[in-house]
Amino acid sequence: MRFPRPRSLAGQLFAMQVVLVAVVVAGCALFTYISDGRQAEQAAQRQAGAAARAVAVAPSVREAVDDHDPSKVLQPYATEVQRSTGVDFVTIMDTHGIRWTHPDKAQIGQHFLGHIEPALRGKTFYETYTGTLGPSVRVVTPIHKGERIVGLVSAGITVDEISARVRSQLTALFGVAVGALVLGGIGTYVVNARLRRHTHGMNATELSRMHAYHEAALHAVREGLLMLDGQRRIALINDGGRELLGVSDEDHVIGRNVAELGLPSPLTGALLATEPRVDEVHLTADRVVVVNTSPVSGGERRGTVVTLRDHTELQAVMGELDSERGFTQALRSQAHEAANRLHTVVSLIELGRADEAVEFATAELELAQALTDQVVAAVGEPVLAALLLGKAAQANERGVELLVSDDSSIDDGLLPESLPARDLVTILGNLIDNAVDAAQGTLHARVTVTARACEAGLILRVSDTGPGVDPAHAEAVFQRGWSTKPAGPGGRGLGLALVRQTVLRNGGTLTVTESAEGGAEFTANLPLPTVADSGSAVVPAIPAPLGETETSSREAANGAAPGGTE
C-alpha cells in the first residue's frame, strides 16, 4: 500500500495561511457585528433621549399640560416630532402614567407600560422594555414647570428597528470580509507559488534531509568549494576551501569580501573576476592551487561558484619526475656514446693498433666518470646528486655547460626530516632550468651550481652567463606569471614563484643579484637546525677540478653527457 506523498512545504504554508486569514477575517467580522450592535443601541438611546428632552423643554408642551384636553394640542406635536427625529414613538403622559399622546390613538388615555418612578424623582433614565409596539429602547424624562414636575415624556426606538440598522451594516461588513478573504487568499497564493518555486515543491522533511546531505557533502569533499554572492562576499566555504586558502575555523569569513582575506593579488583577482576561469594555477602562502570559477545567476543577485584543487604534492612529484627523467636521458645519451666509443675501440683493435685503442678507451672512461665522481663526492644527498647529473646532461644537449663549484658539500643524511628532498628538487631544479634558459645561446654559455651546508644553513646558489635580471625587476621575477619569454600552452612564470613559496615555507630567504660572469645569481638560504646545533658543518673532501682552463671543464661535461645524436 502506497501512502500519499506529504504535502509540500509551500502547500502546507498555503493551507495554514488560508485558515489563518479566514479565522482573522471571521473574528474581525464577529467583533465588528457585536460592536455595531452595541453602538446601534447606544445611538438609539442618544437619539431617543435627544427627542424626549427636546419635547420636555418645549414651551408649548408646558402650556398644553394645564389645558383641559392636552391630547388635542400635544398629539399633533408629538407626531411631528416623531417624524422629524426618526424615533418610533413619542409618548407624553401625566404624572400618573396616563398617556396624552401615542402613535396608536387607541392607546391615548391608557396607562403607560414601563417604569416612571425615576422620572418622577426628576431623573432622566434609559431602559429596554416591551410595550404596545414591542420591545424598544426608550428614554423617560420629566417635564418641569417651575419647581414642579407636571408631566413625563417617553421617546423610543423599537428593537426591530435597531436590528434592521445592524443588518444593513452587517451586509456591508460581510462584503468587506469577503473582499479581505479573497485578497488575502490571492496574496497568500502568490507568495506560496514563489516559495514553491524556490523549494522545488519539496516538503519540510525533504528539505531537512537535503540540508543534512548538503552539509555532509561539503565536509566530506576534499576539494575546496567557495560560493560568492553578487557583491563578491563569501556565502559558503567548506573545510577544503578553508584549508587551501589558509583560513582557520575561528575566522568568521562568511559575509566578508574576498579582498579582505589577505590572499595573493593574482589569486584575489581570479576570485573577483566576472568572467569564467578554467584550470588556472595560483600560489597561496604554502600551496599550489588550481582555480576554476563559474558565474551563476539566480534570484536577484549574480554570484560565482569557485572550486579549488590542491596541486602542491603533484607539482612536487612532477619536479622529482623531471629530475629522474633527466637522469634517465643522461644515461641514454651516455649509453649511446659508449656504444660509439666501443665501436671505435673495436675498429682500432681490428686495425692492429691495440695500444691506441687502450689509450683511447682509458681517456674516454676517465672523462665520462670525472663529473659523476665530482658530483657524487660533493653532494652526498642521492636525490640532489641525481638531479645535478640529469640537469648536466640536459644542459649539455642544449649547448650549456653545467659546473658544480669547488666549495659544494652536502653529506648524505645531513638534511633534517623537516626539509624534504622534494623541496630541494623544486628549488634547485627550477633555478637550474631558468639559468640554462637564460644562458643558452650566449658566448661560453655556462651555469654554475653551489650546494653547500655550513653554519649559516643550507646554501643553494645558481649563477649563469645570461643577460641577468634588471634590478628594477628583482622582486617581480618571483611573482606568478612574470617571465621574459612568451607564454606557451601551459603558461610561464610559475617556476620562480614555486621556488620562493618553497623557500619561505621552510623559513629561508631567496635573493637575486648579478653574478661574477654578468648574468643572474639566485641564492636560496635555508636554515638547518642540525647544522646550527652542532656548531660546525662537515665538509667532505672535494675532488680536484678536471682542469684549470675552461676547455678542460667543458670536455669533462661533454664526457659525462655528450650531445651527439643517434
PAFI-540366 format. One record per residue (C-alpha): residue in three letters; z, y, x. Coordinates in steps of 0.02 Angstrom, whole numbers, padded with zeros to 5 digits, always signed. Each point is the difference from the previous one (the first is absolute). Layout:
N
ALAZYX;...
% end
This chain:
566
MET+00000+00000+00000;ARG-00052+00168+00071;PHE+00119+00144-00023;PRO-00078+00169-00036;ARG-00014+00116+00150;PRO+00136+00132+00000;ARG-00057+00170-00056;SER-00052+00116+00141;LEU+00119+00133+00061;ALA-00109+00135-00077;GLY-00002-00094-00166;GLN+00189-00020+00001;LEU+00023+00184+00036;PHE-00124+00046-00136;ALA+00091-00104-00131;MET+00168+00070+00055;GLN-00063+00178-00003;VAL-00081-00020-00172;VAL+00164-00067-00070;LEU+00095+00139+00087;VAL-00115+00135-00069;ALA+00010-00075-00174;VAL+00190-00007+00005;VAL+00012+00178+00065;VAL-00120+00066-00133;ALA+00089-00097-00138;GLY+00169+00062+00059;CYS-00061+00179+00007;ALA-00075-00018-00175;LEU+00161-00071-00071;PHE+00104+00135+00082;THR-00117+00134-00065;TYR+00003-00074-00175;ILE+00190-00002-00005;SER+00007+00172+00076;ASP-00130+00068-00122;GLY+00097-00073-00148;ARG+00158+00085+00057;GLN-00092+00161+00036;ALA-00084-00007-00172;GLU+00168-00020-00084;GLN+00072+00145+00099;ALA-00151+00106-00041;ALA+00021-00041-00185;GLN+00182+00053+00010;ARG-00046+00165+00082;GLN-00138+00031-00126;ALA+00110-00039-00150;GLY+00145+00100+00072;ALA-00108+00153+00027;ALA-00062-00011-00179;ALA+00174-00024-00073;ARG+00077+00146+00096;ALA-00145+00113-00044;VAL+00028-00035-00185;ALA+00190+00018+00015;VAL-00011+00176+00072;ALA-00139+00061-00113;PRO+00065+00150-00106;SER-00099-00057-00153;VAL+00091-00167+00005;ARG+00170+00085+00008;GLU-00046+00110-00146;ALA-00068-00145-00105;VAL+00160-00102+00023;ASP+00095+00117-00117;ASP-00135-00006-00132;HIS+00032-00095-00160;ASP-00156-00109+00035;PRO-00020-00014+00191;SER-00133-00136-00015;LYS-00123+00120-00080;VAL-00004+00107+00156;LEU+00043-00125+00135;GLN-00119-00145-00046;PRO-00162+00096+00036;TYR+00077+00071+00158;ALA+00055-00172+00063;THR-00172-00072-00037;GLU-00083+00138+00103;VAL+00121-00025+00144;GLN-00029-00188-00005;ARG-00188+00024+00008;SER+00005+00130+00139;THR+00126-00088+00113;GLY-00070-00176-00020;VAL+00163-00080-00055;ASP+00001-00131-00139;PHE+00135+00083-00106;VAL+00106+00156-00015;THR+00147-00022-00116;ILE+00112+00147-00050;MET+00162-00047-00088;ASP+00166+00069-00052;THR+00164-00038+00086;HIS+00022-00153-00111;GLY-00163-00079+00056;ILE-00098+00037-00161;ARG-00181+00030+00044;TRP-00085+00165-00043;THR-00165-00053+00084;HIS-00088-00164+00042;PRO-00180-00057+00032;ASP+00021-00110-00154;LYS+00044+00121-00140;ALA+00081-00143-00096;GLN+00136-00006+00134;ILE+00049+00182-00029;GLY+00175+00007-00073;GLN+00043-00171+00075;HIS+00130-00029+00133;PHE-00059+00009+00181;LEU-00005-00170+00087;GLY+00082+00020+00169;HIS+00150+00077+00085;ILE+00044+00183-00025;GLU+00182+00008+00056;PRO-00035+00070+00177;ALA-00112+00133-00074;LEU+00136+00051-00123;ARG+00109+00031+00152;GLY-00132+00118+00068;LYS-00088-00119+00121;THR-00184-00044+00015;PHE-00022-00186+00029;TYR-00138-00130+00015;GLU-00009-00175-00073;THR-00120-00139-00046;TYR+00025-00048-00181;THR-00096-00090-00137;GLY-00028+00116-00145;THR-00119+00012-00146;LEU-00149+00012+00119;GLY+00059-00145+00108;PRO+00079+00002+00174;SER-00011+00173+00077;VAL+00065+00105+00144;ARG+00084+00149-00083;VAL+00100+00156+00039;VAL+00135+00074-00114;THR+00056+00179+00031;PRO+00109+00119-00105;ILE-00057+00161-00087;HIS+00121+00140+00038;LYS+00025+00154-00105;GLY+00126+00102+00089;GLU+00143-00115+00045;ARG-00036-00120-00142;ILE-00111-00155-00001;VAL-00100+00017-00159;GLY-00122-00143+00022;LEU-00078-00130+00115;VAL-00176-00028+00067;SER-00069-00170+00054;ALA-00171-00020+00082;GLY-00068-00163+00067;ILE-00146-00106+00055;THR-00018-00179-00056;VAL+00008-00141+00125;ASP-00172-00058-00056;GLU-00072+00167+00052;ILE+00085-00011+00169;SER-00066-00177+00023;ALA-00175+00060-00045;ARG+00012+00132+00136;VAL+00058-00130+00126;ARG-00141-00116-00048;SER-00129+00134+00031;GLN+00076+00030+00171;LEU+00008-00186+00032;THR-00187-00016-00030;ALA-00034+00128+00135;LEU+00129-00084+00111;PHE-00084-00169-00024;GLY-00168+00073+00050;VAL+00076+00074+00157;ALA+00087-00165+00041;VAL-00160-00099-00021;GLY-00094+00125+00109;ALA+00135-00010+00135;LEU-00006-00190-00006;VAL-00190-00003+00015;LEU+00000+00124+00144;GLY+00141-00093+00086;GLY-00092-00165-00021;ILE-00162+00071+00070;GLY+00090+00079+00148;THR+00093-00162+00033;TYR-00161-00100-00008;VAL-00089+00116+00123;VAL+00145-00005+00124;ASN+00015-00189-00012;ALA-00187-00024+00017;ARG+00010+00090+00165;LEU+00151-00102+00049;ARG-00093-00159-00047;ARG-00143+00048+00116;HIS+00120+00032+00144;THR+00097-00161-00028;HIS-00158-00102-00034;GLY+00074-00067-00161;MET+00141-00092+00089;ASN+00171-00023-00075;ALA+00166+00041+00084;THR+00024-00176+00070;GLU-00173-00001+00077;LEU+00026+00172+00075;SER+00167-00054+00074;ARG-00077-00158+00071;MET-00144+00098+00074;HIS+00120+00123+00081;ALA+00096-00145+00077;TYR-00162-00075+00068;HIS-00052+00171+00063;GLU+00162+00024+00096;ALA-00005-00177+00071;ALA-00181+00020+00056;LEU+00033+00167+00084;HIS+00144-00069+00102;ALA-00089-00163+00042;VAL-00163+00074+00065;ARG+00005+00029+00187;GLU-00140+00127-00003;GLY+00052+00178-00032;LEU-00037+00076-00170;LEU+00013+00184-00034;MET-00040+00090-00163;LEU-00021+00189-00004;ASP-00010+00110-00153;GLY-00121+00144-00026;GLN+00110+00116+00103;ARG+00001-00123+00147;ARG+00182-00041-00033;ILE+00061-00178+00027;ALA+00014-00088-00167;LEU+00028-00175+00068;ILE+00024-00083+00169;ASN+00042-00182+00035;ASP+00100-00077+00141;GLY-00154-00031+00106;GLY-00053+00182-00016;ARG+00173+00060+00052;GLU-00004-00113+00153;LEU-00176+00049+00055;LEU+00031+00186-00023;GLY+00172-00007+00080;VAL+00092+00055-00158;SER+00173-00073-00022;ASP+00074-00054-00166;GLU+00125+00144+00010;ASP-00140+00128+00000;HIS-00034+00058-00177;VAL-00188+00019+00013;ILE-00045-00022-00184;GLY-00060+00168-00063;ARG-00025+00072+00175;ASN-00168+00059+00065;VAL-00083-00109+00132;ALA-00006+00149+00118;GLU+00191+00001+00004;LEU+00015-00175+00076;GLY-00032+00057+00179;LEU-00146-00120+00027;PRO-00134+00031+00133;SER-00125+00131-00053;PRO-00153-00116-00010;LEU+00096-00124-00109;THR+00066+00139-00112;GLY-00177+00068-00017;ALA-00064-00170-00052;LEU+00136-00017-00133;LEU-00034+00174-00068;ALA-00189-00019-00003;THR-00084+00002-00170;GLU-00144-00113+00052;PRO+00023-00188+00026;ARG+00044-00065+00173;VAL-00050-00177+00049;ASP+00081-00098+00143;GLU+00048+00153+00102;VAL+00110-00038+00150;HIS+00146+00119+00025;LEU+00154+00003+00109;THR+00179+00029-00053;ALA+00145+00016+00121;ASP-00004-00185+00046;ARG-00136-00084-00102;VAL-00187-00014-00021;VAL-00037+00016-00185;VAL-00162-00030-00096;VAL-00010+00121-00147;ASN-00099-00017-00161;THR+00009+00133-00136;SER-00075-00004-00173;PRO+00010+00148-00119;VAL+00039-00048-00180;SER-00001+00095-00162;GLY+00106-00031-00152;GLY+00099+00104-00121;GLU+00013+00183+00042;ARG+00007-00014+00190;ARG-00105-00072+00136;GLY+00085-00104+00131;THR-00033-00108+00151;VAL+00038-00182+00041;VAL+00028-00031+00185;THR+00009-00170+00084;LEU+00066-00021+00177;ARG-00027-00150+00114;ASP+00092-00027+00163;HIS-00120-00031+00144;THR+00125+00026+00140;GLU+00014-00184+00044;LEU-00186-00027-00024;GLN-00042+00145+00114;ALA+00116-00068+00134;VAL-00073-00175-00015;MET-00175+00072+00012;GLY+00051+00087+00161;GLU+00062-00164+00072;LEU-00156-00087-00060;ASP-00108+00131+00085;SER+00091-00030+00164;GLU-00019-00188-00016;ARG-00184+00020-00046;GLY-00025+00111+00152;PHE+00084-00127+00112;THR-00110-00137-00074;GLN-00157+00103+00031;ALA+00057+00027+00178;LEU+00020-00187+00025;ARG-00172-00027-00076;SER-00078+00126+00117;GLN+00090-00075+00150;ALA-00056-00174-00050;HIS-00180+00060-00011;GLU+00009+00084+00169;ALA+00089-00152+00075;ALA-00145-00108-00056;ASN-00124+00119+00083;ARG+00101-00003+00160;LEU+00014-00189-00005;HIS-00188-00013-00015;THR-00017+00115+00150;VAL+00120-00107+00102;VAL-00093-00159-00050;SER-00167+00078+00047;LEU+00066+00053+00171;ILE+00063-00175+00032;GLU-00167-00073-00052;LEU-00084+00117+00123;GLY+00111-00068+00139;ARG+00099+00161+00018;ALA+00172-00072-00032;ASP+00095+00128+00104;GLU-00071+00144-00101;ALA+00037-00093-00160;VAL+00184-00019+00050;GLU+00012+00182+00052;PHE-00080+00060-00164;ALA+00110-00110-00108;THR+00159+00053+00091;ALA-00040+00186-00014;GLU-00043-00010-00185;LEU+00158-00099-00036;GLU+00107+00131+00086;LEU-00084+00142-00095;ALA+00015-00089-00167;GLN+00185-00037+00024;ALA+00055+00163+00080;LEU+00018+00109-00157;THR+00076-00142-00101;ASP+00131-00030+00135;GLN+00037+00186+00011;VAL+00024+00020-00189;VAL+00105-00157-00018;ALA+00107+00046+00151;ALA+00031+00177-00060;VAL+00017-00033-00188;GLY+00103-00154-00033;GLU-00004+00026-00188;PRO-00134-00128-00052;VAL-00065+00097-00151;LEU-00024+00161+00099;ALA-00079-00096+00145;ALA-00124-00082-00118;LEU-00036+00170-00080;LEU-00035+00081+00169;LEU-00114-00141+00057;GLY-00096+00004-00163;LYS-00017+00189+00002;ALA-00056-00007+00182;ALA-00142-00118-00046;GLN-00050+00107-00150;ALA+00003+00158+00104;ASN-00102-00080+00137;GLU-00134-00052-00126;ARG-00011+00182-00054;GLY-00015+00062+00178;VAL+00180+00062+00016;GLU+00118-00055+00136;LEU+00178-00041-00058;LEU+00134+00007+00134;VAL+00184-00044-00005;SER+00099+00124+00105;ASP+00099-00058+00150;ASP+00168+00050-00074;SER-00021-00105-00157;SER+00142-00125-00022;ILE+00064-00090-00155;ASP+00093-00164+00021;ASP-00016-00137-00131;GLY+00153+00001-00115;LEU+00044+00179+00045;LEU-00050+00073-00168;PRO+00137-00005-00133;GLU-00025-00082-00170;SER+00008+00172-00080;LEU-00165+00041+00088;PRO-00124-00134-00057;ALA-00155-00037+00103;ARG-00101+00038-00156;ASP+00049+00183+00010;LEU-00046+00005+00184;VAL-00171-00071-00041;THR-00024+00136-00131;ILE+00049+00136+00123;LEU-00088-00057+00157;GLY-00152-00077-00086;ASN-00044+00158-00098;LEU+00030+00113+00150;ILE-00115-00107+00109;ASP-00135-00008-00134;ASN+00000+00190-00018;ALA-00001+00022+00189;VAL-00148-00119+00021;ASP-00094+00092-00137;ALA+00035+00166+00086;ALA-00044-00061+00176;GLN-00158-00094-00047;GLY-00155+00089+00063;THR+00092+00111+00125;LEU-00025-00004+00188;HIS+00110-00134+00082;ALA+00066-00048-00173;ARG+00176-00063+00023;VAL+00158-00033-00101;THR+00168-00018+00088;VAL+00145-00087-00085;THR+00182+00013+00051;ALA+00130-00114-00079;ARG+00169+00022+00082;ALA+00180-00038-00046;CYS+00127+00115+00079;GLU+00166+00082-00035;ALA-00086+00129-00112;GLY-00068-00140-00108;LEU-00169-00082-00021;ILE-00143+00113+00053;LEU-00176-00038-00061;ARG-00127+00121+00073;VAL-00189-00003-00023;SER-00114+00126+00086;ASP-00189+00013+00002;THR-00143+00096+00079;GLY-00065+00065-00166;PRO-00015+00180-00059;GLY+00187+00013-00038;VAL+00089+00078-00149;ASP-00002+00184-00040;PRO+00182+00064+00014;ALA-00024+00082-00170;HIS-00024-00174-00074;ALA+00145-00083+00091;GLU+00095-00024-00163;ALA-00150-00025-00115;VAL-00063-00153+00094;PHE+00146-00101-00070;GLN-00039+00044-00180;ARG-00081-00127-00115;GLY-00187+00033-00014;TRP-00020+00108+00158;SER-00141-00056+00114;THR-00134+00074+00111;LYS-00122-00136-00052;PRO-00095-00020-00165;ALA+00087-00111-00126;GLY-00065-00175-00025;PRO+00010-00111-00154;GLY+00184-00032+00030;GLY+00040+00179+00046;ARG+00075+00068+00161;GLY+00157+00088+00057;LEU+00123-00141-00036;GLY+00034-00069+00175;LEU+00099+00144+00075;ALA+00090+00027-00165;LEU+00055-00182+00005;VAL+00054+00019+00180;ARG+00107+00151-00041;GLN+00075-00086-00153;THR+00047-00154+00103;VAL+00073+00104+00142;LEU+00106+00104-00118;ARG+00057-00154-00095;ASN+00068-00069+00164;GLY+00087+00163+00045;GLY-00123+00050+00135;THR-00110+00150+00042;LEU-00188+00018+00018;THR-00085+00140+00097;VAL-00176+00043+00056;THR-00041+00097+00158;GLU-00145+00022+00120;SER-00020-00144+00122;ALA-00025+00021+00188;GLU-00182-00052-00023;GLY-00034+00135-00130;GLY+00011-00106-00156;ALA+00142-00030-00122;GLU+00163-00085+00043;PHE+00105-00073-00142;THR+00180-00048+00041;ALA+00113-00100-00114;ASN+00183-00009+00050;LEU+00101-00131-00094;PRO+00188-00023+00023;LEU+00058-00168+00071;PRO+00185-00030-00036;THR+00005-00150+00117;VAL-00069+00101+00144;ALA+00115+00147-00033;ASP+00152-00113-00011;SER-00038-00085+00165;GLY-00021+00166+00088;SER-00154-00056+00096;ALA-00167-00081-00033;VAL-00062-00158+00081;VAL-00167+00045+00077;PRO-00101-00151+00053;ALA-00105-00005+00156;ILE-00170+00080-00026;PRO-00146-00084+00089;ALA-00099+00106+00117;PRO-00153+00083-00074;LEU-00164-00084+00029;GLY-00070+00144+00098;GLU+00033+00179+00048;THR-00167+00061-00064;GLU-00065+00024-00177;THR-00138-00126+00034;SER+00120-00140+00043;SER+00101+00032-00158;ARG-00156-00004-00107;GLU-00054-00162+00084;ALA+00170-00075-00043;ALA-00022+00050-00181;ASN-00176-00067-00004;GLY+00059-00162+00076;ALA+00129-00021-00138;ALA-00116+00039-00143;PRO-00182+00016+00051;GLY-00114+00087-00120;GLY-00152-00114+00015;THR-00093-00061-00154;GLU-00049-00172-00048;
% end
